[in-house]
Amino acid sequence: KRGRQTLLPVFYDVDPSDVRHQRGTFADALGRLSYSFHKDKVDRWRKALTEASNISGFVFSTHHQREVSQQHKGMEQLQEQFLSYVFRTMEVKIHTVARGKKLIEQRHCGKKVLLVLDDVDEIDQFNSIVRSRDWFGTGSRIIITTRNEDLLEQLGVDKVCITPEMNVAEALELFSWHAFGKSYPKPDFLEWSKEIVRYCQGLPLALEVLGGVLFRQKEPQWRHQLKKLRKIPEDKIQEKLRISYDALSGFEDKNIFLDISCFLVGMDRDYVVRILNGCGFSGERALEFLSKRCLLSINESNKLMMHDLLRDMGREIVRQESPKEPEKRSRLWLREDVINTLRMKKGVKAIQGLKLTLPRGDDRIVETKNLRLLQFSHVKFKTGYEEDLFEELRWLYWHDFPLEFLPNEFHLGKVVIVDMQHSNLRQVWKNP
């Protein structure tokens, strides 16, 4: 305030307006702190956040690159996101990766930039945004986060920084913020907290998730969760995270978590709420609850985000429903599993959700009586459709639908969202 120092805020994966108005996770955190600190102190923190957000700074967006890049035309979408964000326009449309590279090169030629590419696991993801260092001006810095060390060698990076494991004090503080709403455990829970920290082995996600599970819980719940942790080998991270899933009390919350982990990561929050409500769930309530449990988050673009380990845990839970017979699982997203199931001669009752991109066109859809969620891209069936398809369907996502009309076999009376972009559709049903 006295002008003696230069203050430059960096808003990383945060919308400055959320900081200014203390919305979303800021509201949750301050609400927790109000239980432990005097109102005057919390009010000073609120004022400080508002003042900091009013200072012009840098805003960094962390769109989930892995989820986007794995979609059809995913690299082009990454390029569109990059250019739209940098130039503050939603009108950027890219149809080929080569065209996107050319636009990025032209518009950034000679400019000094600080570029953060988060969670990169394939070289194509990097090359679609930064094909050459010469695209950017002298003094530019490109920061890459990845779990693939070979990728860094391929790129010939100048310096590799390995993130050290959290020490005990840091891990205990992180856990405490989520379990108690303050930086240190309550005295009666100190030893239990230390034991949980030891089992989490410094993994921030596990600390956050288990802290969220135990927030405002009584001693019996702590004893119960610790008993479960002690039975899990120290290297079994997913099993530790599964405690958070098992702690979900309702059938609805567990189903929604699995729907999101299998199909809905990276999609607009309001769009997902409509799908969930259409399935008979309380979408708004469930997303807020799962967010407070640190099982998902909403980014500044209102997209649903989920940590890779949590997503993989959810998918493994589904796989374990029937390890050797995919047709008996509730959800299918792996191409081989989906195609083998579609080739079956009889209906499949267990499946509630299907996801498939670019298969061969020689199969047909079998009757799936309980299918709620369908996510297809470039899927063509040459041999027709079974009778009475999709009677329980709520979400029809079929990009590049090949026909000019919907077959009479499609029963869509319960569908709440139809997303058929880039399709050949000209009319809903063919005239008799």
C-alpha positions in Angstrom: 0.0 0.0 0.0 2.9 2.3 0.6 4.3 1.7 -2.9 7.6 0.2 -1.7 7.0 -3.1 -3.4 5.6 -4.3 -6.7 2.7 -6.7 -6.2 1.8 -8.9 -9.2 -1.0 -11.5 -8.4 -1.0 -14.7 -10.4 -4.4 -16.4 -10.6 -3.6 -20.0 -11.4 -6.7 -22.1 -12.3 -8.7 -19.4 -10.5 -11.2 -16.8 -11.8 -10.3 -13.4 -10.3 -14.0 -12.7 -9.9 -14.4 -15.7 -7.6 -11.6 -14.3 -5.5 -13.2 -10.8 -5.5 -16.6 -12.1 -4.4 -15.4 -15.1 -2.5 -17.5 -17.6 -4.5 -17.1 -21.3 -5.0 -14.2 -22.9 -3.1 -13.3 -19.6 -1.6 -16.7 -19.4 0.0 -16.3 -23.0 1.3 -12.9 -22.3 2.8 -13.9 -19.1 4.5 -17.0 -20.8 5.8 -14.8 -23.4 7.4 -12.4 -20.9 8.8 -15.3 -19.0 10.5 -15.7 -22.0 12.8 -12.1 -21.6 14.1 -11.3 -17.8 13.9 -12.9 -14.6 15.1 -15.2 -12.9 12.7 -13.1 -9.7 12.5 -10.1 -11.8 11.3 -12.1 -13.6 8.7 -13.5 -10.3 7.5 -10.0 -8.9 7.1 -9.1 -11.9 5.0 -12.2 -11.3 2.9 -11.2 -7.6 2.4 -7.6 -8.6 1.5 -8.8 -11.1 -1.1 -11.0 -8.4 -2.7 -8.2 -5.9 -2.8 -5.8 -8.5 -4.3 -8.3 -9.5 -7.0 -8.6 -5.9 -8.1 -4.9 -5.6 -8.9 -4.1 -6.4 -12.6 -2.2 -9.6 -12.8 -1.7 -12.8 -14.7 -4.5 -15.4 -15.1 -3.5 -19.0 -16.0 -6.1 -21.4 -17.2 -5.6 -25.2 -16.6 -8.0 -26.9 -19.0 -7.8 -30.6 -18.7 -5.6 -31.4 -21.7 -5.7 -35.2 -21.5 -9.5 -35.4 -21.6 -9.8 -32.8 -24.4 -7.0 -34.1 -26.5 -8.4 -37.7 -26.4 -11.6 -36.5 -28.0 -12.2 -36.5 -31.7 -10.6 -33.2 -33.0 -9.1 -32.9 -29.5 -5.9 -31.1 -30.7 -7.8 -28.6 -32.6 -10.0 -27.9 -29.5 -6.8 -27.3 -27.5 -5.6 -24.8 -30.1 -9.0 -23.0 -30.1 -8.9 -22.8 -26.3 -5.4 -21.4 -26.4 -6.1 -18.8 -29.0 -9.5 -17.8 -27.7 -8.1 -17.3 -24.2 -5.1 -15.3 -25.3 -7.0 -13.0 -27.6 -10.2 -12.8 -25.5 -12.4 -14.0 -28.4 -14.7 -16.9 -28.8 -14.7 -16.7 -32.6 -11.6 -18.8 -33.2 -12.4 -21.9 -35.2 -9.8 -24.4 -36.3 -10.5 -27.3 -38.6 -7.0 -28.8 -38.9 -4.0 -29.0 -36.5 -1.7 -27.6 -39.2 -3.9 -24.5 -39.6 -3.9 -24.1 -35.8 -0.1 -24.2 -35.6 0.1 -21.6 -38.4 -2.3 -19.2 -36.5 -0.4 -19.6 -33.3 2.9 -19.0 -35.0 1.6 -15.9 -36.8 -0.2 -14.3 -33.9 2.6 -14.8 -31.4 5.6 -14.2 -33.6 8.2 -12.3 -31.6 6.0 -11.8 -28.5 7.5 -12.5 -25.1 5.3 -15.0 -23.3 5.0 -17.0 -20.2 3.2 -20.3 -21.2 2.3 -23.0 -18.7 1.3 -26.4 -20.2 -0.1 -28.5 -17.4 -0.4 -32.3 -17.3 1.2 -33.1 -20.8 1.6 -36.8 -21.5 2.0 -36.9 -25.3 4.4 -35.0 -27.6 1.5 -34.1 -30.0 -0.2 -32.1 -27.2 3.0 -30.0 -26.9 3.6 -29.7 -30.7 0.0 -28.6 -31.3 0.7 -25.4 -29.2 4.5 -25.0 -29.4 6.0 -26.5 -32.5 9.1 -24.4 -32.3 10.7 -22.1 -29.7 11.2 -19.5 -32.5 7.4 -18.9 -32.4 7.9 -16.7 -29.3 10.1 -13.8 -28.5 13.4 -13.6 -26.6 12.9 -14.0 -22.8 9.8 -16.2 -23.2 9.4 -19.1 -20.7 7.6 -22.3 -21.3 6.8 -24.4 -18.3 5.6 -28.0 -18.7 4.2 -30.3 -16.0 4.2 -34.0 -16.8 4.6 -37.4 -15.2 6.3 -38.7 -18.4 10.1 -38.2 -18.0 10.8 -39.6 -21.5 8.6 -36.8 -23.0 11.0 -34.2 -21.5 14.0 -35.9 -23.1 12.2 -35.9 -26.5 11.5 -32.2 -26.2 15.1 -31.4 -25.2 14.0 -29.1 -22.3 16.6 -26.8 -20.8 16.0 -27.8 -17.2 14.1 -30.5 -15.3 12.7 -29.7 -11.8 11.5 -32.8 -9.9 8.7 -31.9 -7.4 9.8 -33.3 -4.0 7.5 -35.3 -1.8 5.8 -33.2 0.8 7.5 -33.4 4.2 5.5 -34.4 7.3 4.8 -30.9 8.5 3.6 -29.8 5.1 1.4 -32.9 4.7 -0.1 -32.4 8.2 -0.9 -28.8 7.4 -2.6 -29.7 4.1 -4.6 -32.5 5.7 -5.6 -30.2 8.6 -7.0 -27.5 6.3 -9.3 -30.1 4.8 -10.2 -32.0 8.0 -10.4 -29.1 10.5 -10.5 -25.9 8.4 -7.3 -24.7 10.0 -3.5 -25.3 9.7 -3.1 -27.7 12.6 -5.2 -30.6 14.0 -7.3 -30.4 17.1 -5.3 -31.8 20.1 -7.6 -34.8 20.5 -7.1 -35.8 16.9 -3.3 -35.0 16.5 -2.0 -38.6 16.7 -4.7 -39.9 14.4 -4.0 -37.1 11.9 -0.3 -38.0 12.0 -1.1 -41.7 11.3 -3.3 -40.7 8.3 -0.5 -38.5 6.9 2.0 -41.3 7.2 -0.3 -43.6 5.2 -0.9 -41.0 2.5 2.9 -40.9 1.9 2.9 -37.2 1.0 0.4 -37.5 -1.8 -1.6 -34.2 -1.8 -4.7 -35.7 -3.5 -5.0 -38.4 -0.8 -4.5 -35.9 2.0 -7.2 -33.6 0.5 -9.7 -36.4 -0.1 -9.4 -38.1 3.2 -9.4 -34.7 5.0 -12.7 -34.0 3.2 -14.1 -37.3 4.3 -13.3 -36.7 7.9 -14.3 -33.0 8.1 -16.5 -32.4 11.1 -16.7 -36.1 11.9 -16.7 -37.6 15.4 -14.2 -40.0 16.9 -16.1 -43.2 15.8 -15.8 -42.2 12.2 -12.1 -41.5 12.6 -11.5 -44.9 14.2 -13.5 -46.6 11.4 -11.5 -44.9 8.6 -8.2 -45.5 10.3 -9.0 -49.2 10.7 -9.7 -49.4 6.9 -6.4 -47.6 6.1 -4.3 -49.9 8.2 -5.5 -52.9 6.1 -4.3 -51.3 2.8 -0.6 -51.9 1.7 1.3 -48.6 1.7 1.8 -48.6 -2.1 -1.9 -49.1 -2.9 -2.8 -45.4 -3.5 -6.1 -46.2 -5.4 -7.3 -48.3 -2.5 -6.7 -45.5 -0.1 -8.6 -43.1 -2.3 -11.4 -45.6 -2.6 -12.2 -44.9 1.1 -13.6 -41.6 -0.1 -15.9 -43.4 -2.5 -17.0 -45.9 0.0 -17.7 -43.1 2.5 -20.4 -41.7 0.1 -23.6 -42.7 1.9 -26.1 -42.7 -0.9 -26.6 -44.8 -4.0 -27.2 -41.5 -5.9 -23.8 -39.9 -5.1 -21.9 -43.1 -5.9 -23.7 -43.4 -9.3 -23.0 -39.8 -10.2 -19.3 -40.1 -9.3 -19.1 -43.1 -11.6 -21.0 -41.4 -14.4 -18.6 -38.4 -14.2 -15.4 -40.5 -14.0 -16.5 -42.6 -17.1 -18.1 -40.0 -19.3 -18.5 -36.4 -18.1 -15.1 -35.0 -17.1 -14.3 -31.8 -19.0 -18.0 -31.0 -19.7 -19.9 -27.8 -18.8 -21.2 -28.0 -15.2 -24.7 -26.8 -16.1 -24.9 -29.2 -19.0 -24.0 -32.1 -16.6 -26.6 -30.9 -14.1 -29.3 -31.2 -16.7 -28.2 -34.7 -17.6 -28.1 -35.8 -13.9 -31.5 -34.2 -13.2 -32.9 -36.1 -16.2 -31.7 -39.3 -14.7 -33.8 -38.6 -11.6 -30.8 -37.4 -9.5 -30.3 -34.1 -7.7 -27.5 -32.9 -9.9 -26.9 -29.5 -8.3 -26.7 -30.9 -4.8 -24.6 -33.8 -5.8 -21.9 -31.8 -7.6 -21.7 -29.4 -4.7 -21.3 -32.3 -2.2 -18.7 -34.1 -4.3 -16.8 -30.9 -4.7 -16.7 -30.4 -1.0 -15.4 -33.9 -0.6 -12.6 -33.0 -3.1 -13.7 -35.7 -5.5 -14.2 -33.2 -8.3 -13.8 -29.5 -9.0 -15.3 -26.8 -11.3 -12.8 -24.7 -13.1 -13.0 -21.0 -14.1 -14.7 -22.0 -17.4 -17.4 -23.8 -15.5 -16.1 -27.2 -16.6 -16.2 -30.3 -14.5 -12.7 -31.4 -13.6 -11.5 -34.6 -11.8 -7.9 -35.7 -10.8 -6.6 -38.5 -13.0 -6.2 -40.8 -10.0 -9.8 -40.3 -9.0 -11.0 -40.8 -12.5 -9.0 -44.0 -12.8 -10.3 -45.2 -9.4 -13.9 -44.7 -10.6 -13.3 -46.6 -13.8 -11.5 -49.4 -11.9 -14.6 -49.7 -9.6 -16.7 -50.2 -12.7 -14.3 -52.7 -14.2 -14.3 -54.8 -11.0 -18.1 -55.2 -11.3 -17.3 -57.9 -13.8 -13.5 -58.2 -14.6 -13.8 -60.8 -17.4 -17.3 -60.0 -18.8 -17.6 -56.4 -19.9 -21.2 -56.8 -20.9 -22.1 -57.3 -17.2 -20.6 -53.9 -16.2 -22.7 -50.8 -15.7 -20.6 -48.5 -17.9 -18.3 -49.1 -20.9 -15.8 -46.7 -22.4 -12.9 -48.8 -23.8 -13.4 -49.4 -27.6 -12.7 -53.1 -27.5 -15.1 -53.7 -24.7 -17.9 -51.7 -26.4 -17.4 -53.3 -29.8 -17.4 -56.8 -28.4 -20.5 -56.1 -26.4 -22.3 -54.6 -29.4 -21.6 -57.8 -31.3 -23.6 -59.9 -28.9 -26.8 -61.5 -30.1 -29.0 -60.6 -27.2 -29.8 -57.5 -25.1 -27.6 -56.4 -22.3 -29.4 -55.3 -19.2 -26.5 -54.2 -16.9 -25.1 -51.4 -19.1 -26.2 -47.8 -18.2 -23.6 -45.9 -20.2 -21.7 -46.4 -23.5 -18.8 -44.3 -25.0 -17.3 -45.1 -28.5 -15.3 -43.1 -31.1 -14.5 -44.1 -34.7 -15.2 -47.9 -34.8 -15.6 -50.1 -37.8 -19.0 -49.8 -39.4 -20.0 -53.5 -39.5 -21.7 -53.9 -36.1 -25.2 -53.1 -34.8 -26.6 -51.8 -31.5 -28.1 -54.5 -29.4 -31.0 -53.9 -27.1 -29.7 -52.2 -23.9 -32.8 -51.9 -21.7 -31.2 -49.7 -18.9 -29.0 -47.4 -21.0 -29.1 -43.9 -19.7 -26.0 -42.3 -21.3 -24.8 -42.7 -24.9 -21.7 -40.9 -26.1 -20.8 -41.7 -29.8 -18.6 -40.0 -32.3 -18.3 -41.1 -35.9 -20.1 -44.3 -35.2 -21.8 -46.0 -38.2 -23.8 -49.2 -38.2 -24.3 -51.0 -41.5 -26.7 -53.7 -40.4 -29.5 -51.7 -38.8 -30.8 -51.4 -35.3 -32.7 -53.6 -32.8 -36.3 -52.9 -32.0 -37.2 -50.5 -29.1 -33.8 -48.9 -28.5 -33.1 -46.3 -25.9 -36.3 -46.4 -23.9 -34.5 -45.3 -20.8 -32.0 -43.0 -22.5 -31.5 -39.5 -21.0 -28.5 -38.2 -22.8 -28.0 -38.8 -26.6 -24.6 -37.6 -27.7 -23.9 -38.7 -31.2 -21.6 -36.5 -33.2 -21.4 -37.1 -36.9 -24.6 -39.1 -36.9 -24.6 -40.8 -40.4 -28.3 -40.8 -41.3 -30.6 -38.0 -42.5 -33.4 -39.0 -40.0 -33.7 -40.9 -36.7 -34.7 -44.5 -37.2 -38.2 -45.5 -35.9 -36.4 -48.0 -33.6 -35.1 -45.0 -31.5 -37.5 -44.4 -28.6 -36.4 -41.0 -27.1 -39.3 -40.1 -24.9 -37.1 -39.8 -21.8 -34.2 -38.0 -23.4 -33.4 -34.6 -21.8 -30.4 -33.6 -24.0 -29.8 -34.4 -27.6 -26.3 -33.4 -28.9 -25.9 -34.4 -32.5 -23.4 -31.8 -33.9 -21.9 -32.3 -37.4 -24.5 -34.9 -38.3 -26.3 -35.6 -41.5 -29.6 -35.2 -39.8 -32.2 -33.3 -41.9 -35.4 -34.3 -40.1 -36.3 -36.1 -36.9 -38.2 -39.1 -38.2 -38.7 -40.3 -41.8 -42.2 -39.9 -43.1 -44.1 -43.2 -43.4 
